[in-house]
Amino acid sequence: MVYLYLCNYAQEHPDMALMCINTMHRDCNNEDPMVRGLALRSLCSLRLPSIVEYISEPLRHSLTDNNAYVRKTGVMGILKLYHLKPEMVKESNLVDLIYNMIQVSASRFSESDSTI
């Protein structure tokens, strides 16, 4: 509920949103995958150009998470980051990480297909 409030009013009160980033970062490393995913989604939904440098590391970790919800949220977060700062996504290797995820998934699918 607090994350939803922050996302809705971050544009009007950017200083309040900046103060909450550490908590969101901590929640991105929580043991519960639902908390990790929701924290990452909220962090990426703030849509403040001043926080893009704080978003990239949690996004990178989310792409290798064991939970599918967290990985999906990471991919969607990269899209949100691209809308805020396209050059940051292009300069980092986030797109390459997504491509590798697709390749690994496709190879797992084809391996399971051959066992049938």
N, C-alpha and C positions, 0 to 999 in steps of 0.2 A: 504494500500500500504506500509506503514511504517512497519507494522507487518510482512508482507511478506519479506521485506528486512532484518529485524532482524532475522527471522527464517533461511534465506539462509546464512547469514554471522555470525551467532552466534558462530559457531565453530572456525572461524578465529579471531573473536574479542569478546571473552567472557566478557571482561570488559564493552564493550558497551551494551551488552545484560543485564548485571547485573544492569546497571544504568536505564534501562527501565522497570524493574520489578514492581516498585511502580505504574507506569502509568497503566500497565496491570492489576494489582490488583484493582486499582480504576475502571477500565473499566469492570472488572468482577462483579462489584456491580452497574453498570449503569442501568437506568430504561428501556432502550431499550433491549429486549431479543437478538436481532441480535448482538448488540455491546457486550453483555455479552458472547455470544457463541463464537464470533470471538476472543475476548480477551483471553478466556480460551483456545481455540484451539491454538492460537499463543503462549501462555505461555507454554503449554505442548509440542509444537513443537520445542522449543529451543534446546532440547536434550543436556543440559549441566548438568553433575552430580552435579555441585556445587549449582544448584538451586532447587533440588528436595524438600527441606524443605519448599520452598515458594509455591510449587504447591499443596500440600495436602489440605490446607484449602479451596482454591477456588473450588477444585474438590468436596470436601465434601458438600459445599453449592450448587453446581450445581446439585447434585443428588436429591435435594429436591426443585428445582426451579419449578415454575408454567408452564414454557414453555418447550415443548417437545424437541425443538432444543437444548436448553441449557442442558437438561438432557442427550440427546444423545451424545453431545459433551463431557460431563463429563465422560460418560462411555468409550468413545474412549480415553479420556485423561488418564484414569486409565490404559488402555492398554499401552499407551506410557510411563507412569510412571513405569509400571512393567518391561518394556524393559530396562529402565535406572537403576532401583534399586528394584529388586523383593522383597527383604526383607522388604522394607518400606511398600509395599502394603500388604504383609503378616502380618506384625506387626500391622498395622492400621486395622480398621474394614471396609475398603472400599468395600471389597468383600461381607461382610455381608449386607452392605447398598444396593448393587446391587441386592443381593438375595431378600431382602425385597421389593425392587421396583418391581421385577418380581412377587412376591407373591401378592402384592397389585393390580398390573395390571391384573393378572389372576383372582383374586376374583372379580374385577370390571367387567371383561368380562363374568364370569359365572353368575353374578347377572343380567346383561343385557340380557343374553341368556335365563334366566328363565322367564323373562317378556314377551318374544315373544310368 
